[in-house]
Structure formats: structure tokens, C-alpha cells
């Protein structure tokens, strides 16, 4: 072979190291076998790119669901109650679910409803919109629109656009009519009973008052699942509180009690897992609560944010490890995708498939969270 060819070949084909026998081979779904959606989704892990992240997210969530304290050896610092073998079988991963308001505006609401109604998650963190959009949908529907509708024309016609969803102004008028009398009652109870309201207590009350089985927060109230919303005023709820403050001033909503409550929720958990859809305040609030216990044991992020700008929304799970918000021995996963596309599919392969219903004694006890 010509020396020039030898030199080029050596430059192009650098010798490969041996590939381990257990290396995973890239392989997708074979449609010639017919259409089997379970089998299709199970192949995602070996497809590559975000399909592999999708497959790993399913594994991570299934670990959260399946874990029991009885899987672990007894340690010297465990209480007598936790040393009891029967009790250990009932101790599960405490699962935090976080989502942004746009996802409640979307049809993911019904996925959240399924999880909360069946007590599959233990704690929720969302934004003001993530609360009000659930309540508003009990009063009037949201509609499919288009990303390219004219903002000017929509404004003239009293229609609000959320991506390709449309919410008539009339929906918010109905919400105002419904919620202002409730704020009046909260203020009265504050003055006469000394009730200290927090965002989570207000949301619990809204769930009780809506009394509608299509509501996520109705079931959160019924199942004692706390819903934390540190940015409660950043939405229509804030608008209503603003208007109410002129009509009947004096209602106080205490954020400090809620930061104490969510931190205690993480601190007292034996093991935690976090599932966070989107970024911003919901992502950081859940991660920071887990900092109090030296990090979550399991984590799945689903969002489209990137980390080049240093934002918390785009921060990778490994950045959270550096802060102590996810444990260093965890196997966290980030799926870079629109949650409306992938989260229902993930639920179909996790909660909907392997969840074992909780016994009565496994109910959340949130009575001491605000202590």
C-alpha cells in the first residue's frame, strides 16, 4: 500500500477498543410484527437520543413506585416502628409531582387527575395558573385554537391564547363570581377563628368548595395531598386577591408556614422521588425541599429548557446533585421533550401498569406539617 494511503487510513480508522459483551445495541421497533403499543414503547430505550431518555425515565419512575423500605437492611438509626417487618412493607417512596400552569390548561389535567384521585403522588407543587385553570375548567371549558391566531383580533374578541389553546374572558368572569365569596369566608374565619391561611390551605379549601370530581384539587383535598404554590399571586388568583383587597381588605396568606410545611414533608420522608414537568418555580421549589434531606433519591425532569443560559429551568439533574438537591448516588433522568407528548405515555408504562393501591394505613398524615 502506498505510504500516503497508509497514513490516511491510520488517520481515518483509529483502532477501536473492544466493546464490552454487555453493551446495549441500538434497535428499534419491528412493525412487521404488528402494532403493539406496549412493545413499541418498551423499545424506546434502545432507539437512542430522547427515546432512550424516555425509556430511562420509565425505569426511574418504576423504581420510585416499586421501592419499599423492606427492600433495605435495617439501620441503627431507625425507630422501633420502622424496624417492624410489616411496617417496612408499607413504607414507600414519597413522590413529589410538579407541573407548570400551561400543562393544567392542556389535556394533561386528566392525567394529573388520575394520579391524584388514585393517591399515586404524595405532594404537588404548581403555579397560580396550575391551580386556577383546574377550577376554571369546572366552570367552563378551554378550547383548541392555533399558535398563529392574531393576538390583536383575539384581544378584540375577548379571547386569551395559551399556545394553541383558547380561554374566553367569560371563563375568568365566572371564576371571579365563584371565588370572591370564598375569599370573604376565608377573611371571616381569619378574624373570628384565628385561622392562619397559607397557599396550600387555601388550595385545599378551593378543592373542598368546588366539590367536583373532575377537579384535581377536589381529589387532592379528599386524599390529603398537599398542594404548594409559592407564587399564588402570579395569575388570575392574584388578580382576584387584588380586587378582593379593595372590597374587603385584610386577608393574609402566610408563605412562611408553607415553606416550613414542604421542607418538613421532604425532611420526614424515608425516601423521595421527584417528577417535574417544566421549569421555573415548581422545579426549584421541589428540589430545594429535598435539599433539606441531602437530596432526592430519584428524579425525572421533563422539559425543553437548555442550560447554556444558567437558568434553573434548564439546569441538568447533575447541577442539582452539586447543590445536594439530588443525591450523588441517584440515577436521575432528564427528557428533553414537550410533556404533553410524552408524560401520558410514561404514565401508561408506570403508574397505570404497576401501581399497587395504598392500604388505608398508608394515607398521608399532613396534620403535623405546619407544626
LOFI-475254 format. One record per residue (C-alpha): x, y, z; residue number from 1. Coordinates in Angstrom, 1 decimal, always signed. Each point is the difference from the previous one (the first is absolute). Example, Ala and Ser with C-alpha at 12.3 -4.5 7.8 and 13.67 -1.06 7.14 Angstrom:
2
(node (+12.3,-4.5,+7.8),1)
(node (+1.4,+3.4,-0.7),2)
end
This chain:
371
(node (+0.0,+0.0,+0.0),1)
(node (+1.2,+3.5,-0.9),2)
(node (+1.5,+1.8,+3.1),3)
(node (-2.5,+2.8,-0.6),4)
(node (-2.9,-2.4,+0.1),5)
(node (+1.3,-1.6,+3.1),6)
(node (+0.3,+3.3,+1.8),7)
(node (-3.6,+1.0,-1.1),8)
(node (-1.4,-3.4,+1.2),9)
(node (+1.7,+0.3,+3.3),10)
(node (-1.4,+3.5,+0.4),11)
(node (-3.5,-1.0,-0.9),12)
(node (-0.3,-3.4,+1.6),13)
(node (+1.4,+0.3,+3.5),14)
(node (+0.0,-3.5,+1.6),15)
(node (-3.1,-0.7,+2.1),16)
(node (+0.2,-1.2,+3.6),17)
(node (-1.9,-3.2,+0.6),18)
(node (-3.7,+0.5,+0.5),19)
(node (-1.3,-1.6,+3.3),20)
(node (-2.1,-3.1,-0.4),21)
(node (-2.9,+1.7,+1.9),22)
(node (+0.0,+3.2,-2.1),23)
(node (-3.6,+1.0,-1.1),24)
(node (-0.6,-0.2,-3.7),25)
(node (-2.0,+2.6,-1.8),26)
(node (-3.3,-1.5,-1.2),27)
(node (-3.5,+1.3,-0.7),28)
(node (-3.4,-1.5,-0.3),29)
(node (-0.8,-2.5,-2.7),30)
(node (-3.4,+0.9,-1.4),31)
(node (-0.1,-3.2,-2.1),32)
(node (-1.1,-1.7,+3.3),33)
(node (-3.1,+2.1,+0.1),34)
(node (-0.9,+3.1,+2.1),35)
(node (+0.5,-0.6,+3.7),36)
(node (+0.2,+3.3,+1.8),37)
(node (+1.5,-1.4,+3.2),38)
(node (+2.7,-1.8,-2.0),39)
(node (+0.6,+3.1,-2.0),40)
(node (+0.6,+2.2,+3.1),41)
(node (+2.1,-2.7,+1.6),42)
(node (+2.4,+0.2,-3.0),43)
(node (+0.6,+3.8,+0.5),44)
(node (+2.8,-0.6,+2.4),45)
(node (+2.2,-1.5,-2.8),46)
(node (-1.1,+2.5,-2.7),47)
(node (+2.4,+2.7,+1.1),48)
(node (-0.2,+3.8,+0.5),49)
(node (-3.1,+1.1,+2.0),50)
(node (-1.7,-3.3,-0.5),51)
(node (+2.7,-1.6,+2.2),52)
(node (-0.5,+2.8,+2.6),53)
(node (-3.7,-0.8,-0.2),54)
(node (+0.7,-3.7,+0.7),55)
(node (+2.3,+0.9,+2.9),56)
(node (-2.7,+2.3,+1.5),57)
(node (-2.4,-3.0,+0.0),58)
(node (+2.6,-2.1,+1.8),59)
(node (+0.7,+2.8,+2.5),60)
(node (-3.7,+0.6,+0.8),61)
(node (-0.7,-3.8,+0.3),62)
(node (+2.8,-0.1,+2.6),63)
(node (-1.7,+2.7,+1.9),64)
(node (-3.3,-1.9,-0.1),65)
(node (+1.4,-3.4,+0.8),66)
(node (+2.3,+0.9,+2.9),67)
(node (-0.9,-1.0,+3.5),68)
(node (+2.0,+0.5,+3.2),69)
(node (-0.1,-3.8,+0.3),70)
(node (+2.4,-0.1,-2.9),71)
(node (+2.7,+1.6,+2.2),72)
(node (+2.0,-1.4,+2.9),73)
(node (-1.0,+1.4,+3.5),74)
(node (+2.3,+2.8,+1.1),75)
(node (+1.1,+1.0,+3.5),76)
(node (-1.8,+3.4,-0.1),77)
(node (-3.5,-1.4,-0.9),78)
(node (-2.9,+0.2,+2.4),79)
(node (-1.6,-3.1,+1.5),80)
(node (-3.0,+0.6,-2.1),81)
(node (+2.1,-0.1,-3.2),82)
(node (+1.8,-3.1,+1.2),83)
(node (-3.3,-1.9,-0.1),84)
(node (+0.0,-2.2,-3.2),85)
(node (-3.7,+0.6,-0.7),86)
(node (+0.4,+3.7,+0.3),87)
(node (+3.0,+0.0,-2.3),88)
(node (-2.1,-1.6,-2.7),89)
(node (-2.3,+3.1,+0.1),90)
(node (+2.7,+2.7,-0.2),91)
(node (+0.2,+1.2,-3.6),92)
(node (+1.9,+2.7,-1.8),93)
(node (-1.6,+3.4,+0.6),94)
(node (-0.7,+1.4,-3.4),95)
(node (+0.1,+3.7,-0.8),96)
(node (-1.8,+1.1,-3.2),97)
(node (+0.6,+3.4,-1.5),98)
(node (-1.5,+1.6,-3.1),99)
(node (-0.4,+3.4,-1.5),100)
(node (-3.3,+1.8,-0.7),101)
(node (-0.1,-0.6,-3.7),102)
(node (-0.1,-3.7,+0.6),103)
(node (-3.1,+0.3,+2.1),104)
(node (-1.5,+2.1,-2.8),105)
(node (+0.7,-2.9,-2.4),106)
(node (-1.5,-3.5,+0.0),107)
(node (+2.6,-1.2,+2.5),108)
(node (-2.5,+1.1,+2.6),109)
(node (-1.7,-3.4,-0.4),110)
(node (+3.4,-1.8,+0.6),111)
(node (+0.6,+2.0,+3.2),112)
(node (-3.6,-0.8,+1.0),113)
(node (+0.7,-3.7,-0.4),114)
(node (+3.2,+0.2,+2.1),115)
(node (-1.6,+2.1,+2.8),116)
(node (-3.3,-1.9,+0.1),117)
(node (+1.8,-3.3,+0.5),118)
(node (+2.5,+1.4,+2.5),119)
(node (+3.0,-0.8,-2.2),120)
(node (+1.8,+3.2,+1.0),121)
(node (+0.5,+1.5,+3.5),122)
(node (+0.7,+3.7,-0.6),123)
(node (-0.6,+2.4,-2.8),124)
(node (+1.7,+3.3,-0.8),125)
(node (-1.4,+2.3,-2.7),126)
(node (-0.6,+3.6,-1.0),127)
(node (-3.0,+2.2,+0.5),128)
(node (-1.2,-0.9,-3.5),129)
(node (+0.5,-3.6,+0.8),130)
(node (-2.6,+0.4,+2.7),131)
(node (-2.5,+2.4,-1.6),132)
(node (-0.2,-1.8,-3.4),133)
(node (-1.2,-3.2,+1.7),134)
(node (-2.7,+1.9,+1.9),135)
(node (-1.0,+2.0,-3.1),136)
(node (-0.4,-3.1,-2.1),137)
(node (-2.7,-1.1,+2.5),138)
(node (-1.8,+3.2,-0.9),139)
(node (+0.6,+0.3,-3.7),140)
(node (+2.1,-1.8,-2.7),141)
(node (+3.3,+0.9,-1.6),142)
(node (+0.1,-0.4,-3.8),143)
(node (+2.5,-1.0,-2.7),144)
(node (+1.2,+2.9,-2.1),145)
(node (+3.1,+0.6,-2.0),146)
(node (+3.5,+1.4,+0.8),147)
(node (-0.3,+2.5,-2.9),148)
(node (-3.3,+1.7,+0.9),149)
(node (+0.3,+3.8,+0.0),150)
(node (+0.5,+1.4,+3.5),151)
(node (-1.6,+3.2,-1.0),152)
(node (-3.2,-1.7,-1.2),153)
(node (-0.1,-2.3,+3.0),154)
(node (+0.2,+3.0,+2.3),155)
(node (-2.8,+1.7,-1.8),156)
(node (-2.2,-3.1,+0.4),157)
(node (+0.8,-0.6,+3.7),158)
(node (+2.0,-3.2,-0.7),159)
(node (+3.2,-0.9,+1.8),160)
(node (+2.6,-2.3,-1.7),161)
(node (+2.2,-2.5,+1.8),162)
(node (+2.1,-1.4,-2.8),163)
(node (-2.6,-1.6,-2.2),164)
(node (-2.7,+0.0,+2.7),165)
(node (-2.7,+2.6,+0.4),166)
(node (-1.6,+1.2,+3.2),167)
(node (-3.0,+2.5,-0.2),168)
(node (+0.0,+2.9,+2.4),169)
(node (-3.4,-1.2,+1.0),170)
(node (+1.7,-2.9,+1.8),171)
(node (+2.0,+2.4,+2.2),172)
(node (-3.2,+2.0,+0.8),173)
(node (-1.6,-3.3,+1.2),174)
(node (+3.1,-0.7,+2.0),175)
(node (-0.3,+3.4,+1.7),176)
(node (-3.6,-0.5,+0.8),177)
(node (+0.8,-3.3,+1.6),178)
(node (+3.1,+0.8,+1.9),179)
(node (-0.6,+3.5,+1.5),180)
(node (-2.7,-1.3,+2.5),181)
(node (+2.5,-2.7,+1.0),182)
(node (+2.6,+2.6,+0.8),183)
(node (-2.7,+1.8,+2.1),184)
(node (-0.4,-3.2,+2.0),185)
(node (+3.8,-0.4,+0.4),186)
(node (+0.3,+3.5,+1.3),187)
(node (-2.9,-0.6,+2.4),188)
(node (+1.6,-3.1,+1.4),189)
(node (+3.3,+1.8,+0.3),190)
(node (-1.6,+2.6,+2.1),191)
(node (-2.4,-2.1,+2.1),192)
(node (+1.8,-3.3,+0.3),193)
(node (+3.6,+1.2,-0.2),194)
(node (+0.6,-2.2,-3.1),195)
(node (+3.4,+0.5,-1.5),196)
(node (-0.3,-0.5,-3.8),197)
(node (+2.9,-1.3,-2.1),198)
(node (+0.0,-0.6,-3.8),199)
(node (-0.4,-3.8,+0.6),200)
(node (-2.9,+0.5,+2.4),201)
(node (-1.7,+2.4,-2.4),202)
(node (+0.4,-2.5,-2.8),203)
(node (-1.4,-2.8,+2.2),204)
(node (-3.0,+2.2,+0.8),205)
(node (-0.5,+0.7,-3.8),206)
(node (+0.0,-3.7,-0.6),207)
(node (-2.6,-0.5,+2.7),208)
(node (-2.2,+2.8,-1.2),209)
(node (+0.1,-1.0,-3.7),210)
(node (-1.4,-3.4,+1.0),211)
(node (+0.4,-1.3,-3.5),212)
(node (+1.5,-3.5,-0.8),213)
(node (+1.5,+1.3,-3.2),214)
(node (+2.3,+2.3,+2.0),215)
(node (+3.6,-0.9,+0.9),216)
(node (-0.2,+2.0,+3.2),217)
(node (-3.3,-1.5,+1.1),218)
(node (+1.9,-3.3,+0.1),219)
(node (+3.1,+1.5,+1.6),220)
(node (-2.3,+1.3,+2.8),221)
(node (-1.8,-3.3,+0.3),222)
(node (+3.3,-2.0,+0.1),223)
(node (+2.0,+2.4,+2.3),224)
(node (+2.5,+0.7,-2.7),225)
(node (+1.5,+3.4,+0.7),226)
(node (+0.3,+2.4,-2.9),227)
(node (+2.7,+2.7,+0.3),228)
(node (+0.0,+3.2,-2.1),229)
(node (+2.6,+2.5,+1.1),230)
(node (-1.0,+2.3,-2.9),231)
(node (-3.7,+0.0,+0.9),232)
(node (-0.5,+3.7,-1.1),233)
(node (+1.6,-0.4,-3.4),234)
(node (-3.2,-0.6,-2.1),235)
(node (-3.7,+0.5,+0.1),236)
(node (+0.0,-1.0,+3.7),237)
(node (+2.2,+2.9,+0.6),238)
(node (-2.3,+2.3,-1.9),239)
(node (-2.9,-1.2,+2.1),240)
(node (+1.9,+0.5,+3.2),241)
(node (+0.9,+3.5,-1.2),242)
(node (-3.7,+0.8,-0.7),243)
(node (-1.1,-1.5,+3.3),244)
(node (+2.5,+2.0,+1.9),245)
(node (-1.9,+3.2,-1.0),246)
(node (-3.5,-1.5,+0.6),247)
(node (+0.9,-1.6,+3.4),248)
(node (+3.6,+0.7,+1.0),249)
(node (+1.9,-2.0,+2.6),250)
(node (+0.3,-3.6,-1.4),251)
(node (+3.5,-1.3,+0.8),252)
(node (+1.6,-3.0,-1.6),253)
(node (+3.2,-1.2,+1.8),254)
(node (+2.8,-1.3,-2.2),255)
(node (+2.3,-0.8,+2.9),256)
(node (-2.2,-2.8,+1.3),257)
(node (-0.1,-1.6,-3.4),258)
(node (+3.8,+0.0,-0.4),259)
(node (+0.2,-1.6,+3.4),260)
(node (-2.6,-2.6,-1.0),261)
(node (+1.6,-1.1,-3.4),262)
(node (+3.4,-0.1,+1.6),263)
(node (-1.3,-2.2,+2.8),264)
(node (-1.7,-2.2,-2.6),265)
(node (+3.3,-0.7,-1.6),266)
(node (+1.9,-0.2,+3.3),267)
(node (-2.2,-2.6,+1.5),268)
(node (-0.2,-2.2,-3.1),269)
(node (+2.0,-3.3,+0.1),270)
(node (+0.6,+0.2,-3.7),271)
(node (-1.1,+2.5,-2.6),272)
(node (-0.5,+0.2,-3.7),273)
(node (-0.7,+3.0,-2.1),274)
(node (-1.8,+0.3,-3.4),275)
(node (+0.1,+3.6,-1.3),276)
(node (-1.7,+1.1,-3.2),277)
(node (+1.3,+3.4,-1.2),278)
(node (+2.3,+2.3,+1.9),279)
(node (+0.0,+3.2,+2.0),280)
(node (-1.4,+0.3,+3.5),281)
(node (-1.5,-3.5,+0.1),282)
(node (+3.3,-1.7,-0.9),283)
(node (+2.1,+2.0,+2.5),284)
(node (-2.6,-0.2,+2.8),285)
(node (-0.1,-3.8,-0.1),286)
(node (+3.8,-0.4,-0.4),287)
(node (+0.6,+2.5,+2.9),288)
(node (-2.3,-1.9,+2.3),289)
(node (+2.0,-3.1,-0.7),290)
(node (+3.2,+1.8,+0.9),291)
(node (-1.2,-0.1,+3.6),292)
(node (+0.5,-3.8,-0.1),293)
(node (+3.3,+0.0,-2.0),294)
(node (-1.8,-0.5,-3.3),295)
(node (-2.7,-2.1,-1.7),296)
(node (+0.7,-3.6,-0.5),297)
(node (-1.6,-0.1,-3.5),298)
(node (-0.7,+2.8,-2.5),299)
(node (-1.6,+0.4,-3.5),300)
(node (-0.1,+3.4,-1.7),301)
(node (-2.0,+0.5,-3.2),302)
(node (+0.5,+3.4,-1.6),303)
(node (+1.4,+1.7,-3.1),304)
(node (+2.2,+2.5,+1.8),305)
(node (+3.8,+0.1,-0.7),306)
(node (+2.7,+0.7,+2.5),307)
(node (+2.2,+2.3,-2.1),308)
(node (-1.5,+3.1,+1.6),309)
(node (+0.5,-1.2,+3.6),310)
(node (-3.8,+0.0,+0.7),311)
(node (-1.4,-2.3,+2.7),312)
(node (-2.6,-1.1,-2.6),313)
(node (+2.7,-1.4,-2.3),314)
(node (+2.3,-1.3,+2.7),315)
(node (+0.8,-3.7,-0.3),316)
(node (-0.6,-2.5,+2.8),317)
(node (+3.8,-0.1,+0.5),318)
(node (-0.1,+3.7,+0.9),319)
(node (-2.5,-0.8,+2.7),320)
(node (+2.4,-2.7,+1.3),321)
(node (+2.6,+2.7,+0.5),322)
(node (-2.4,+1.9,+2.3),323)
(node (-1.0,-3.1,+1.9),324)
(node (-3.6,+0.1,-1.4),325)
(node (+0.4,-3.4,-1.6),326)
(node (+2.2,-2.7,+1.6),327)
(node (+3.3,-0.8,-1.5),328)
(node (-0.8,-3.7,-0.2),329)
(node (-3.3,+0.7,-1.8),330)
(node (-0.6,-0.8,-3.7),331)
(node (-2.0,+3.0,-1.1),332)
(node (-1.4,+0.5,-3.5),333)
(node (-0.8,+3.0,-2.1),334)
(node (-2.3,-0.4,-3.0),335)
(node (+0.3,+3.0,-2.4),336)
(node (-3.6,+0.0,-1.4),337)
(node (-3.4,+1.6,+0.2),338)
(node (-1.6,-1.6,+3.0),339)
(node (-3.4,-0.1,-1.8),340)
(node (+1.5,-2.5,-2.4),341)
(node (+1.9,-2.3,+2.3),342)
(node (-1.5,+0.1,+3.5),343)
(node (-3.2,-1.9,-0.7),344)
(node (+2.1,-2.7,-1.8),345)
(node (+2.3,-0.1,+3.0),346)
(node (-3.0,-0.4,+2.4),347)
(node (-1.3,-2.8,-2.2),348)
(node (+3.2,-1.9,+0.7),349)
(node (+0.4,+0.8,+3.6),350)
(node (-2.9,+1.0,+2.3),351)
(node (-2.7,-1.5,-2.2),352)
(node (+1.8,-3.3,-0.3),353)
(node (+1.8,-0.9,+3.2),354)
(node (-1.6,+2.2,+2.8),355)
(node (-1.3,-2.0,+3.0),356)
(node (-2.8,+1.9,+1.8),357)
(node (+0.9,+1.4,+3.4),358)
(node (-1.4,-1.5,+3.1),359)
(node (-2.1,+2.2,+2.3),360)
(node (+2.9,+0.2,+2.5),361)
(node (+2.2,+1.5,-2.7),362)
(node (-2.1,+3.2,-0.2),363)
(node (+1.9,+3.3,+0.1),364)
(node (+0.1,+1.5,+3.5),365)
(node (+0.4,+3.7,-0.6),366)
(node (-1.2,+1.1,+3.4),367)
(node (+3.5,+0.7,+1.3),368)
(node (+1.4,+1.7,-3.1),369)
(node (-0.7,+3.5,+1.3),370)
(node (+1.3,-0.7,+3.5),371)
end
